[in-house]
Amino acid sequence: MSAELNVKIGENKTKVELKRPELLYGIEGLYYNGFPEEKEAYIEVLNKSVPIIQSQNIQPKENRFFIPAHNQEDFEYAYKNNMKINQVIAPYYCGIGKEALRADKITQKRHSVIAVIKHNTQNKYLCVDCKGRECKSFVLGGIEEGEPPKQAALREVEEETGFTDVEITHHSPFILINHFFAEYKGVNRYSTLDILFGKLNSDKNIGISENESKKHVVKWISKDELSNFISVNNNKFALDILLNGEKAYTGKGIMINSDKFNGMNSEKAKEEIEELLNKRNK
């Protein structure tokens, strides 16, 4: 699928092919042969201006859009140059087995964090092994209303593991969607997950409550053993970042930061956005 967008550069108009229409709202610039004096391009369909990208490392054979969240070459350039990375497709994880969605249960929306915390002296990472269910993960928990993700990560680490001298060093630009039946709560959950990375500064620990100790066991897992230990699919996405570094997300998922298409399956959004653009170009 593809569509064309009208682009105004200075006093002139040109058309640029958008090969993945569902990424329209993630456009952060334009690679443009000729590089006019004007540094901004006006995209008519979005009624906004984006910069013209001039890179000595990337010389396009044809005009194309700069979409760093979902194109690896663009991601590397944006990351290196501290440019905006605007995610518009979030990886989507749907529960299976005991966590398969239940039609007879209500759905609760939730904003949560995955906290990937490294030991202060060893090449190990802080994990929890839940009792009574197959859930082996990094520290994972909900964000309270009005709470910044960083603060939520620190709070969850303290509550679930007792460690208090923790520093958050990186907040991933990518979020995940986890949609599952939470048997332990009796509801379906539609969770938006932020991923944060950090480290212990010291082994200061205040212990955990009796209630928390009934839920899980705190474990330090070596980096080499994490792939065999982590059982939660959305945590495997965070693990991939830990092992291989951040990279663009090129798969399917759920639309975010995309105006009226938010919450829509990306394949469905692709069809609707292509139809919208083609109508406007007639």
NUZA-24048 format. One line per field, with one value per residue: x, y negated, z of N, C-alpha, C in turn; residue in one letter. Coordinates in pm, whole numbers, plus 50000, padded with zeros to 5 digits. Layout:
REM residues N
n.X X | ...
n.Y Y | ...
n.Z Z | ...
ca.X X | ...
ca.Y Y | ...
ca.Z Z | ...
c.X X | ...
c.Y Y | ...
c.Z Z | ...
type A | ...
This chain:
REM residues 282
n.X 50083 | 50044 | 50058 | 50024 | 50153 | 50086 | 50335 | 50462 | 50729 | 50886 | 50784 | 50701 | 50535 | 50539 | 50506 | 50526 | 50587 | 50427 | 50506 | 50421 | 50134 | 50021 | 50208 | 50197 | 50154 | 50388 | 50584 | 50876 | 51033 | 51181 | 51354 | 51502 | 51581 | 51789 | 51766 | 51656 | 51686 | 51503 | 51431 | 51221 | 50943 | 50612 | 50347 | 50057 | 49835 | 49853 | 49875 | 50107 | 50450 | 50760 | 51108 | 51356 | 51568 | 51909 | 52172 | 52500 | 52548 | 52324 | 52192 | 51927 | 51791 | 51556 | 51292 | 51186 | 51010 | 51111 | 51113 | 51179 | 51107 | 51027 | 51186 | 51490 | 51737 | 51676 | 51619 | 51870 | 52010 | 51858 | 51880 | 52152 | 52178 | 52019 | 51745 | 51387 | 51185 | 50908 | 50683 | 50434 | 50318 | 50251 | 50394 | 50189 | 50062 | 49875 | 49689 | 49727 | 49621 | 49567 | 49559 | 49411 | 49179 | 48867 | 48532 | 48326 | 48414 | 48496 | 48692 | 48982 | 49169 | 49513 | 49818 | 50147 | 50477 | 50787 | 51067 | 51402 | 51664 | 52002 | 52249 | 52468 | 52734 | 52763 | 52709 | 52423 | 52059 | 51767 | 51491 | 51158 | 50987 | 50689 | 50458 | 50254 | 50170 | 50266 | 50486 | 50753 | 50964 | 51106 | 51101 | 50773 | 50492 | 50202 | 50136 | 50063 | 49795 | 49884 | 50151 | 50490 | 50651 | 50920 | 50930 | 50739 | 50864 | 51081 | 50938 | 50797 | 51012 | 51112 | 50886 | 50841 | 51085 | 51243 | 51475 | 51628 | 51818 | 51841 | 51899 | 51760 | 51851 | 51787 | 51513 | 51311 | 51221 | 51005 | 50679 | 50469 | 50182 | 49983 | 49745 | 49527 | 49383 | 49366 | 49388 | 49434 | 49319 | 49069 | 48976 | 48982 | 49272 | 49398 | 49690 | 49920 | 50261 | 50556 | 50909 | 51182 | 51526 | 51782 | 52003 | 52147 | 52277 | 52378 | 52360 | 52151 | 51866 | 51532 | 51367 | 51067 | 50706 | 50490 | 50273 | 50367 | 50572 | 50431 | 50342 | 50554 | 50896 | 51204 | 51465 | 51803 | 51919 | 52158 | 52295 | 52339 | 52158 | 51908 | 51746 | 51647 | 51513 | 51312 | 50967 | 50750 | 50595 | 50591 | 50796 | 51009 | 51052 | 51165 | 51392 | 51522 | 51600 | 51783 | 51980 | 52048 | 52030 | 51857 | 51623 | 51455 | 51098 | 50947 | 50729 | 50383 | 50093 | 49932 | 49779 | 49910 | 49942 | 49821 | 49598 | 49262 | 49291 | 49394 | 49436 | 49349 | 49396 | 49699 | 49701 | 49437 | 49424 | 49609 | 49471 | 49253 | 49378 | 49518 | 49302 | 49189 | 49394 | 49416 | 49166 | 49190 | 49381 | 49263
n.Y 50119 | 49775 | 49415 | 49075 | 48762 | 48416 | 48178 | 47872 | 47672 | 47390 | 47179 | 47373 | 47679 | 48031 | 48385 | 48652 | 48991 | 49197 | 49481 | 49637 | 49579 | 49581 | 49472 | 49202 | 49006 | 49016 | 48882 | 48694 | 48535 | 48460 | 48612 | 48462 | 48430 | 48190 | 47997 | 47715 | 47360 | 47303 | 47441 | 47582 | 47799 | 47796 | 47996 | 48066 | 48232 | 48272 | 48024 | 47906 | 47811 | 47966 | 48038 | 48018 | 48278 | 48291 | 48485 | 48606 | 48867 | 48998 | 49010 | 48976 | 49155 | 49082 | 48852 | 48876 | 48951 | 48881 | 49095 | 49166 | 49336 | 49570 | 49657 | 49799 | 49688 | 49416 | 49399 | 49443 | 49219 | 49012 | 49072 | 49040 | 48770 | 48649 | 48607 | 48576 | 48861 | 49002 | 49222 | 49413 | 49656 | 49904 | 50196 | 50483 | 50693 | 50975 | 51156 | 51509 | 51852 | 51893 | 51623 | 51527 | 51306 | 51233 | 51248 | 51204 | 51035 | 50711 | 50446 | 50291 | 49996 | 49921 | 49766 | 49856 | 49961 | 50107 | 50196 | 50215 | 50314 | 50292 | 50471 | 50332 | 50417 | 50655 | 50842 | 50866 | 50873 | 50726 | 50915 | 51061 | 51347 | 51475 | 51619 | 51904 | 51859 | 51846 | 51627 | 51465 | 51202 | 50871 | 50601 | 50494 | 50286 | 50079 | 49734 | 49466 | 49223 | 48920 | 48960 | 48949 | 49163 | 49233 | 49193 | 49378 | 49616 | 49623 | 49635 | 49880 | 50060 | 50031 | 50113 | 50377 | 50507 | 50394 | 50244 | 49927 | 49739 | 49644 | 49566 | 49419 | 49451 | 49448 | 49390 | 49556 | 49464 | 49596 | 49735 | 50005 | 50215 | 50408 | 50649 | 50830 | 51099 | 51052 | 51273 | 51277 | 51043 | 51050 | 50919 | 50794 | 50643 | 50352 | 50244 | 49981 | 49967 | 49829 | 49839 | 49852 | 49810 | 49881 | 49863 | 50005 | 49801 | 49863 | 50140 | 50090 | 50176 | 50199 | 50405 | 50602 | 50592 | 50817 | 50891 | 50847 | 51035 | 51268 | 51274 | 51292 | 51395 | 51238 | 51209 | 51217 | 51219 | 51339 | 51169 | 51337 | 51538 | 51435 | 51459 | 51718 | 51706 | 51493 | 51487 | 51343 | 51199 | 50923 | 50826 | 50943 | 50783 | 50559 | 50687 | 50744 | 50489 | 50438 | 50634 | 50593 | 50325 | 50009 | 49985 | 49913 | 49964 | 50183 | 50340 | 50461 | 50338 | 50139 | 49826 | 49517 | 49176 | 49065 | 48911 | 48941 | 49207 | 49341 | 49626 | 49804 | 50102 | 50136 | 50231 | 50197 | 49921 | 49845 | 49899 | 49719 | 49468 | 49458 | 49452 | 49207 | 49026 | 49069 | 48979 | 48705 | 48632 | 48642
n.Z 50000 | 49928 | 49920 | 49804 | 49921 | 49922 | 49919 | 50022 | 49946 | 50012 | 49758 | 49593 | 49495 | 49553 | 49508 | 49734 | 49776 | 50009 | 50147 | 50353 | 50470 | 50729 | 50891 | 50878 | 51081 | 51216 | 51086 | 51078 | 50927 | 50602 | 50347 | 50081 | 49751 | 49606 | 49800 | 49889 | 49976 | 50175 | 50490 | 50583 | 50525 | 50411 | 50489 | 50340 | 50408 | 50680 | 50776 | 50886 | 50947 | 50861 | 50915 | 50652 | 50590 | 50598 | 50540 | 50547 | 50547 | 50459 | 50156 | 49970 | 49690 | 49592 | 49672 | 50006 | 50313 | 50651 | 50908 | 51200 | 51421 | 51309 | 51103 | 51050 | 50958 | 50970 | 51241 | 51363 | 51275 | 51389 | 51662 | 51706 | 51659 | 51844 | 51787 | 51753 | 51823 | 51721 | 51809 | 51648 | 51610 | 51835 | 51974 | 52018 | 52261 | 52322 | 52558 | 52620 | 52674 | 53018 | 53042 | 52835 | 52679 | 52839 | 52757 | 52932 | 53125 | 53259 | 53111 | 53216 | 53184 | 53200 | 53301 | 53298 | 53419 | 53312 | 53481 | 53438 | 53609 | 53695 | 53885 | 54135 | 54153 | 54016 | 53709 | 53686 | 53693 | 53831 | 53921 | 53938 | 54056 | 54025 | 54257 | 54227 | 53969 | 53622 | 53578 | 53524 | 53550 | 53484 | 53721 | 53753 | 53727 | 53813 | 53722 | 53925 | 53943 | 53796 | 53842 | 53745 | 53503 | 53570 | 53849 | 53923 | 53851 | 54032 | 54273 | 54244 | 54234 | 54493 | 54646 | 54556 | 54580 | 54779 | 54747 | 54765 | 54689 | 54404 | 54062 | 53777 | 53447 | 53178 | 52963 | 52757 | 52421 | 52325 | 52371 | 52490 | 52428 | 52635 | 52648 | 52827 | 53028 | 53362 | 53587 | 53861 | 53939 | 53833 | 53605 | 53264 | 53128 | 52978 | 52911 | 52897 | 52852 | 52978 | 52935 | 53143 | 53229 | 53465 | 53755 | 54053 | 54309 | 54550 | 54785 | 54959 | 55139 | 55240 | 55284 | 55207 | 55221 | 55406 | 55254 | 54990 | 54984 | 54978 | 54722 | 54537 | 54459 | 54504 | 54274 | 54158 | 53839 | 53615 | 53330 | 53112 | 53159 | 53143 | 52911 | 52922 | 53159 | 53170 | 53125 | 53044 | 52769 | 52690 | 52846 | 52721 | 52505 | 52626 | 52720 | 52480 | 52403 | 52607 | 52550 | 52282 | 52219 | 52153 | 51884 | 51572 | 51552 | 51343 | 51301 | 51314 | 51498 | 51749 | 51693 | 51803 | 51919 | 51694 | 51628 | 51533 | 51480 | 51689 | 51895 | 51707 | 51513 | 51334 | 51070 | 50986 | 51014 | 50821 | 50582 | 50605 | 50623 | 50382 | 50204 | 50279 | 50209 | 49933 | 49849 | 49907 | 49726 | 49484
ca.X 50000 | 50116 | 49977 | 50106 | 50119 | 50128 | 50433 | 50499 | 50862 | 50893 | 50669 | 50678 | 50472 | 50582 | 50439 | 50618 | 50517 | 50431 | 50493 | 50347 | 50043 | 49991 | 50314 | 50181 | 50166 | 50522 | 50680 | 50950 | 51116 | 51175 | 51475 | 51457 | 51688 | 51789 | 51787 | 51637 | 51729 | 51406 | 51463 | 51099 | 50847 | 50474 | 50270 | 49920 | 49735 | 49863 | 49879 | 50220 | 50580 | 50864 | 51236 | 51421 | 51681 | 52031 | 52270 | 52607 | 52550 | 52205 | 52159 | 51820 | 51781 | 51428 | 51237 | 51112 | 50988 | 51199 | 51025 | 51281 | 51060 | 50988 | 51282 | 51613 | 51836 | 51635 | 51632 | 52011 | 52047 | 51789 | 51935 | 52285 | 52168 | 51926 | 51624 | 51262 | 51143 | 50765 | 50625 | 50292 | 50269 | 50302 | 50382 | 50068 | 50068 | 49742 | 49703 | 49692 | 49606 | 49492 | 49551 | 49330 | 49072 | 48739 | 48421 | 48234 | 48480 | 48518 | 48830 | 49039 | 49287 | 49616 | 49950 | 50241 | 50619 | 50881 | 51192 | 51515 | 51762 | 52127 | 52317 | 52575 | 52870 | 52763 | 52637 | 52294 | 51945 | 51665 | 51372 | 51062 | 50931 | 50559 | 50414 | 50122 | 50142 | 50386 | 50516 | 50891 | 50979 | 51170 | 51004 | 50661 | 50383 | 50120 | 50165 | 49952 | 49747 | 49969 | 50288 | 50580 | 50700 | 51045 | 50898 | 50667 | 50963 | 51153 | 50845 | 50770 | 51132 | 51117 | 50776 | 50848 | 51215 | 51303 | 51592 | 51592 | 51922 | 51831 | 51906 | 51709 | 51950 | 51736 | 51369 | 51297 | 51123 | 50896 | 50587 | 50406 | 50044 | 49961 | 49600 | 49521 | 49295 | 49441 | 49312 | 49453 | 49233 | 48935 | 48939 | 49071 | 49350 | 49459 | 49796 | 50026 | 50382 | 50682 | 51026 | 51289 | 51646 | 51853 | 52105 | 52164 | 52396 | 52427 | 52268 | 52059 | 51739 | 51447 | 51280 | 50935 | 50596 | 50446 | 50183 | 50447 | 50649 | 50339 | 50315 | 50668 | 51031 | 51299 | 51581 | 51903 | 51946 | 52271 | 52257 | 52342 | 52048 | 51779 | 51663 | 51581 | 51432 | 51196 | 50857 | 50644 | 50630 | 50623 | 50928 | 51109 | 51081 | 51261 | 51515 | 51588 | 51667 | 51899 | 52082 | 52085 | 52020 | 51734 | 51613 | 51324 | 50998 | 50897 | 50621 | 50243 | 50055 | 49820 | 49812 | 49916 | 49986 | 49773 | 49469 | 49142 | 49324 | 49447 | 49370 | 49312 | 49496 | 49775 | 49662 | 49312 | 49457 | 49676 | 49367 | 49172 | 49460 | 49542 | 49178 | 49176 | 49493 | 49380 | 49052 | 49235 | 49467 | 49183
ca.Y 50000 | 49647 | 49298 | 48957 | 48643 | 48289 | 48111 | 47738 | 47630 | 47253 | 47147 | 47485 | 47800 | 48158 | 48498 | 48752 | 49116 | 49250 | 49623 | 49696 | 49470 | 49582 | 49398 | 49060 | 48917 | 49026 | 48811 | 48589 | 48460 | 48496 | 48616 | 48399 | 48403 | 48050 | 47919 | 47571 | 47275 | 47319 | 47557 | 47645 | 47843 | 47790 | 48111 | 48015 | 48317 | 48259 | 47882 | 47878 | 47805 | 48056 | 47995 | 48091 | 48346 | 48291 | 48571 | 48651 | 49013 | 49050 | 48935 | 49053 | 49155 | 49018 | 48783 | 48963 | 48896 | 48919 | 49152 | 49233 | 49439 | 49692 | 49684 | 49816 | 49591 | 49286 | 49406 | 49428 | 49080 | 48928 | 49101 | 48981 | 48624 | 48604 | 48560 | 48633 | 48993 | 49001 | 49354 | 49413 | 49794 | 49969 | 50342 | 50524 | 50828 | 51019 | 51271 | 51643 | 51946 | 51839 | 51477 | 51492 | 51211 | 51292 | 51166 | 51179 | 50950 | 50573 | 50412 | 50175 | 49939 | 49898 | 49722 | 49930 | 49951 | 50217 | 50139 | 50307 | 50258 | 50367 | 50478 | 50231 | 50474 | 50777 | 50833 | 50930 | 50783 | 50745 | 50980 | 51120 | 51476 | 51476 | 51744 | 51951 | 51835 | 51841 | 51486 | 51432 | 51075 | 50760 | 50533 | 50453 | 50237 | 49970 | 49594 | 49400 | 49103 | 48802 | 49000 | 48965 | 49301 | 49253 | 49206 | 49504 | 49724 | 49625 | 49680 | 50022 | 50132 | 50031 | 50192 | 50518 | 50569 | 50332 | 50162 | 49785 | 49653 | 49682 | 49454 | 49446 | 49397 | 49441 | 49410 | 49592 | 49384 | 49683 | 49795 | 50130 | 50238 | 50543 | 50667 | 50965 | 51123 | 51060 | 51366 | 51240 | 50927 | 51081 | 50824 | 50776 | 50520 | 50293 | 50169 | 49911 | 49992 | 49758 | 49919 | 49771 | 49883 | 49815 | 49940 | 49981 | 49728 | 49941 | 50251 | 50050 | 50246 | 50188 | 50522 | 50587 | 50624 | 50957 | 50909 | 50860 | 51160 | 51376 | 51268 | 51324 | 51408 | 51148 | 51283 | 51153 | 51310 | 51293 | 51124 | 51452 | 51630 | 51365 | 51509 | 51841 | 51678 | 51407 | 51562 | 51250 | 51156 | 50780 | 50808 | 50987 | 50664 | 50483 | 50766 | 50727 | 50358 | 50456 | 50718 | 50551 | 50180 | 49954 | 49984 | 49875 | 50069 | 50192 | 50437 | 50421 | 50311 | 50050 | 49688 | 49418 | 49044 | 49061 | 48843 | 49024 | 49347 | 49398 | 49747 | 49888 | 50192 | 50063 | 50275 | 50128 | 49779 | 49831 | 49894 | 49598 | 49351 | 49458 | 49407 | 49064 | 48951 | 49079 | 48889 | 48567 | 48606 | 48641
ca.Z 50000 | 49929 | 49885 | 49783 | 49997 | 49865 | 50005 | 49977 | 49986 | 49962 | 49674 | 49502 | 49546 | 49497 | 49570 | 49787 | 49802 | 50145 | 50122 | 50465 | 50511 | 50872 | 50961 | 50845 | 51197 | 51272 | 51000 | 51149 | 50834 | 50462 | 50267 | 49957 | 49656 | 49563 | 49922 | 49869 | 50088 | 50282 | 50572 | 50629 | 50424 | 50461 | 50444 | 50337 | 50470 | 50824 | 50808 | 50974 | 50881 | 50911 | 50860 | 50544 | 50651 | 50518 | 50605 | 50460 | 50550 | 50393 | 50035 | 49907 | 49544 | 49564 | 49788 | 50097 | 50446 | 50761 | 51010 | 51282 | 51513 | 51239 | 50997 | 51126 | 50915 | 51025 | 51386 | 51400 | 51250 | 51487 | 51795 | 51710 | 51653 | 51948 | 51721 | 51804 | 51775 | 51749 | 51786 | 51613 | 51620 | 51956 | 51975 | 52088 | 52317 | 52367 | 52645 | 52574 | 52785 | 53131 | 53029 | 52718 | 52713 | 52878 | 52710 | 53043 | 53224 | 53219 | 53077 | 53284 | 53121 | 53301 | 53256 | 53383 | 53387 | 53326 | 53531 | 53418 | 53704 | 53703 | 54014 | 54145 | 54142 | 53936 | 53582 | 53712 | 53683 | 53934 | 53867 | 54033 | 54016 | 54094 | 54316 | 54188 | 53828 | 53537 | 53553 | 53561 | 53480 | 53551 | 53808 | 53667 | 53810 | 53764 | 53750 | 53994 | 53875 | 53807 | 53877 | 53630 | 53490 | 53644 | 53991 | 53938 | 53845 | 54159 | 54377 | 54226 | 54273 | 54639 | 54701 | 54520 | 54609 | 54896 | 54716 | 54769 | 54631 | 54263 | 53968 | 53642 | 53353 | 53040 | 52942 | 52616 | 52347 | 52278 | 52466 | 52449 | 52470 | 52686 | 52661 | 52881 | 53142 | 53487 | 53670 | 54001 | 53965 | 53783 | 53501 | 53150 | 53140 | 52859 | 52976 | 52823 | 52929 | 52956 | 52971 | 53201 | 53266 | 53574 | 53826 | 54196 | 54351 | 54665 | 54816 | 55066 | 55120 | 55358 | 55291 | 55147 | 55311 | 55409 | 55140 | 54869 | 54990 | 54943 | 54578 | 54450 | 54513 | 54439 | 54225 | 54071 | 53728 | 53535 | 53196 | 53023 | 53191 | 53134 | 52800 | 52968 | 53278 | 53146 | 53063 | 53003 | 52634 | 52679 | 52907 | 52624 | 52423 | 52706 | 52722 | 52351 | 52409 | 52695 | 52488 | 52146 | 52202 | 52096 | 51739 | 51521 | 51551 | 51205 | 51294 | 51326 | 51636 | 51777 | 51663 | 51910 | 51871 | 51556 | 51617 | 51542 | 51455 | 51813 | 51942 | 51593 | 51459 | 51232 | 50936 | 50955 | 50998 | 50692 | 50479 | 50617 | 50594 | 50238 | 50141 | 50309 | 50129 | 49792 | 49826 | 49910 | 49611 | 49360
c.X 50087 | 50019 | 50073 | 50057 | 50168 | 50219 | 50469 | 50634 | 50886 | 50768 | 50629 | 50610 | 50530 | 50502 | 50544 | 50538 | 50536 | 50402 | 50419 | 50254 | 50015 | 50094 | 50304 | 50207 | 50302 | 50627 | 50744 | 51040 | 51102 | 51315 | 51434 | 51577 | 51678 | 51813 | 51778 | 51683 | 51633 | 51435 | 51339 | 51014 | 50709 | 50396 | 50122 | 49822 | 49738 | 49865 | 49988 | 50349 | 50675 | 50995 | 51278 | 51551 | 51799 | 52137 | 52376 | 52613 | 52432 | 52172 | 52052 | 51825 | 51651 | 51381 | 51163 | 51105 | 51082 | 51110 | 51110 | 51231 | 51042 | 51073 | 51420 | 51721 | 51804 | 51651 | 51776 | 52056 | 51986 | 51849 | 52070 | 52279 | 52064 | 51800 | 51502 | 51232 | 50998 | 50702 | 50477 | 50233 | 50334 | 50289 | 50265 | 50082 | 49930 | 49758 | 49660 | 49680 | 49520 | 49475 | 49475 | 49214 | 48941 | 48626 | 48327 | 48294 | 48500 | 48665 | 48871 | 49161 | 49387 | 49745 | 50052 | 50385 | 50686 | 51013 | 51302 | 51633 | 51884 | 52186 | 52433 | 52715 | 52876 | 52684 | 52506 | 52183 | 51834 | 51536 | 51281 | 51005 | 50801 | 50523 | 50274 | 50083 | 50273 | 50412 | 50654 | 50931 | 51078 | 51065 | 50898 | 50547 | 50314 | 50169 | 50042 | 49915 | 49839 | 50115 | 50373 | 50630 | 50827 | 51018 | 50825 | 50764 | 51038 | 51064 | 50822 | 50892 | 51140 | 51009 | 50795 | 50978 | 51284 | 51422 | 51552 | 51695 | 51938 | 51832 | 51853 | 51800 | 51896 | 51586 | 51350 | 51196 | 51003 | 50810 | 50527 | 50261 | 50031 | 49813 | 49576 | 49416 | 49382 | 49359 | 49319 | 49372 | 49089 | 48885 | 49031 | 49147 | 49408 | 49565 | 49891 | 50152 | 50498 | 50795 | 51137 | 51404 | 51719 | 51953 | 52097 | 52287 | 52461 | 52325 | 52173 | 51921 | 51658 | 51354 | 51145 | 50828 | 50561 | 50356 | 50261 | 50524 | 50562 | 50318 | 50431 | 50797 | 51122 | 51423 | 51674 | 51941 | 52060 | 52225 | 52249 | 52222 | 51911 | 51688 | 51588 | 51486 | 51304 | 51088 | 50747 | 50682 | 50667 | 50758 | 51040 | 51145 | 51185 | 51395 | 51593 | 51661 | 51794 | 52013 | 52135 | 52076 | 51886 | 51739 | 51470 | 51228 | 50931 | 50778 | 50482 | 50212 | 49934 | 49865 | 49809 | 49963 | 49939 | 49631 | 49354 | 49169 | 49381 | 49366 | 49332 | 49428 | 49567 | 49739 | 49532 | 49338 | 49524 | 49573 | 49290 | 49251 | 49492 | 49419 | 49159 | 49271 | 49459 | 49261 | 49097 | 49319 | 49390 | 49144
c.Y 49875 | 49537 | 49181 | 48842 | 48521 | 48218 | 47977 | 47702 | 47492 | 47222 | 47264 | 47602 | 47922 | 48268 | 48600 | 48877 | 49159 | 49400 | 49695 | 49589 | 49466 | 49504 | 49248 | 48970 | 48927 | 48952 | 48696 | 48509 | 48514 | 48496 | 48565 | 48368 | 48259 | 47957 | 47767 | 47492 | 47287 | 47448 | 47629 | 47687 | 47842 | 47907 | 48077 | 48100 | 48306 | 48115 | 47850 | 47875 | 47907 | 48013 | 48077 | 48147 | 48345 | 48370 | 48612 | 48802 | 49074 | 48960 | 49014 | 49044 | 49090 | 48947 | 48884 | 48900 | 48959 | 48965 | 49233 | 49342 | 49574 | 49722 | 49687 | 49715 | 49453 | 49284 | 49380 | 49282 | 48989 | 48947 | 49033 | 48830 | 48567 | 48542 | 48633 | 48768 | 49011 | 49135 | 49342 | 49553 | 49858 | 50120 | 50384 | 50670 | 50864 | 51148 | 51402 | 51734 | 51888 | 51688 | 51433 | 51403 | 51283 | 51198 | 51127 | 51088 | 50809 | 50550 | 50284 | 50127 | 49902 | 49852 | 49782 | 49908 | 50088 | 50155 | 50244 | 50250 | 50350 | 50361 | 50380 | 50288 | 50597 | 50756 | 50911 | 50825 | 50825 | 50800 | 51029 | 51247 | 51493 | 51615 | 51779 | 51921 | 51820 | 51697 | 51455 | 51310 | 50984 | 50701 | 50469 | 50405 | 50115 | 49832 | 49531 | 49269 | 48984 | 48832 | 49012 | 49110 | 49329 | 49275 | 49337 | 49622 | 49735 | 49677 | 49830 | 50107 | 50142 | 50123 | 50341 | 50586 | 50511 | 50243 | 50015 | 49693 | 49688 | 49557 | 49497 | 49375 | 49381 | 49471 | 49435 | 49502 | 49465 | 49733 | 49920 | 50130 | 50384 | 50558 | 50811 | 50975 | 51142 | 51144 | 51327 | 51117 | 50949 | 50986 | 50838 | 50646 | 50481 | 50197 | 50107 | 49918 | 49903 | 49849 | 49828 | 49860 | 49807 | 49907 | 49912 | 49894 | 49795 | 50049 | 50218 | 50108 | 50241 | 50308 | 50495 | 50633 | 50772 | 50987 | 50929 | 50992 | 51282 | 51385 | 51319 | 51340 | 51314 | 51226 | 51192 | 51255 | 51255 | 51259 | 51241 | 51545 | 51566 | 51421 | 51635 | 51814 | 51602 | 51483 | 51471 | 51187 | 51009 | 50748 | 50852 | 50873 | 50578 | 50555 | 50750 | 50592 | 50369 | 50528 | 50660 | 50402 | 50138 | 49963 | 49948 | 49994 | 50073 | 50287 | 50375 | 50393 | 50222 | 49906 | 49602 | 49286 | 49019 | 49009 | 48943 | 49173 | 49415 | 49520 | 49844 | 49981 | 50125 | 50105 | 50209 | 49980 | 49753 | 49815 | 49761 | 49472 | 49343 | 49407 | 49256 | 48983 | 48953 | 48990 | 48744 | 48531 | 48605 | 48498
c.Z 50000 | 49890 | 49867 | 49868 | 49921 | 49966 | 49943 | 50035 | 49927 | 49883 | 49585 | 49573 | 49477 | 49566 | 49612 | 49821 | 49946 | 50133 | 50234 | 50523 | 50660 | 50953 | 50938 | 50965 | 51265 | 51190 | 51076 | 51056 | 50693 | 50403 | 50129 | 49868 | 49608 | 49679 | 49899 | 49991 | 50205 | 50359 | 50623 | 50509 | 50487 | 50403 | 50455 | 50415 | 50622 | 50870 | 50909 | 50892 | 50944 | 50848 | 50739 | 50601 | 50555 | 50593 | 50505 | 50452 | 50475 | 50275 | 49958 | 49755 | 49500 | 49690 | 49877 | 50234 | 50548 | 50877 | 51107 | 51375 | 51443 | 51115 | 51060 | 51088 | 50973 | 51177 | 51430 | 51383 | 51357 | 51626 | 51812 | 51722 | 51749 | 51889 | 51776 | 51741 | 51817 | 51711 | 51752 | 51604 | 51742 | 51942 | 52064 | 52132 | 52372 | 52445 | 52582 | 52696 | 52895 | 53123 | 52904 | 52762 | 52739 | 52838 | 52824 | 53150 | 53169 | 53186 | 53149 | 53207 | 53230 | 53234 | 53352 | 53339 | 53396 | 53367 | 53522 | 53497 | 53717 | 53845 | 54017 | 54129 | 54052 | 53807 | 53592 | 53713 | 53778 | 53871 | 53978 | 53971 | 54095 | 54143 | 54265 | 54045 | 53751 | 53497 | 53610 | 53480 | 53551 | 53646 | 53719 | 53756 | 53754 | 53804 | 53815 | 53923 | 53903 | 53835 | 53750 | 53623 | 53569 | 53792 | 54017 | 53939 | 53977 | 54272 | 54367 | 54266 | 54425 | 54697 | 54677 | 54560 | 54732 | 54869 | 54701 | 54704 | 54483 | 54176 | 53833 | 53542 | 53211 | 53039 | 52793 | 52547 | 52301 | 52394 | 52406 | 52492 | 52513 | 52718 | 52704 | 52992 | 53265 | 53585 | 53818 | 54040 | 53917 | 53677 | 53381 | 53170 | 53005 | 52910 | 52874 | 52909 | 52884 | 53002 | 53021 | 53246 | 53376 | 53641 | 53975 | 54217 | 54472 | 54694 | 54931 | 55039 | 55250 | 55374 | 55226 | 55246 | 55305 | 55290 | 55010 | 54868 | 54959 | 54793 | 54493 | 54529 | 54434 | 54399 | 54145 | 53965 | 53643 | 53394 | 53098 | 53043 | 53172 | 53025 | 52839 | 53085 | 53245 | 53069 | 53009 | 52870 | 52624 | 52744 | 52813 | 52528 | 52496 | 52711 | 52592 | 52345 | 52493 | 52624 | 52357 | 52120 | 52143 | 51944 | 51698 | 51530 | 51415 | 51190 | 51301 | 51473 | 51646 | 51757 | 51789 | 51849 | 51728 | 51543 | 51626 | 51521 | 51580 | 51857 | 51833 | 51558 | 51342 | 51091 | 50893 | 50933 | 50864 | 50579 | 50483 | 50583 | 50445 | 50163 | 50159 | 50221 | 49981 | 49757 | 49819 | 49789 | 49480 | 49323
type M | S | A | E | L | N | V | K | I | G | E | N | K | T | K | V | E | L | K | R | P | E | L | L | Y | G | I | E | G | L | Y | Y | N | G | F | P | E | E | K | E | A | Y | I | E | V | L | N | K | S | V | P | I | I | Q | S | Q | N | I | Q | P | K | E | N | R | F | F | I | P | A | H | N | Q | E | D | F | E | Y | A | Y | K | N | N | M | K | I | N | Q | V | I | A | P | Y | Y | C | G | I | G | K | E | A | L | R | A | D | K | I | T | Q | K | R | H | S | V | I | A | V | I | K | H | N | T | Q | N | K | Y | L | C | V | D | C | K | G | R | E | C | K | S | F | V | L | G | G | I | E | E | G | E | P | P | K | Q | A | A | L | R | E | V | E | E | E | T | G | F | T | D | V | E | I | T | H | H | S | P | F | I | L | I | N | H | F | F | A | E | Y | K | G | V | N | R | Y | S | T | L | D | I | L | F | G | K | L | N | S | D | K | N | I | G | I | S | E | N | E | S | K | K | H | V | V | K | W | I | S | K | D | E | L | S | N | F | I | S | V | N | N | N | K | F | A | L | D | I | L | L | N | G | E | K | A | Y | T | G | K | G | I | M | I | N | S | D | K | F | N | G | M | N | S | E | K | A | K | E | E | I | E | E | L | L | N | K | R | N | K
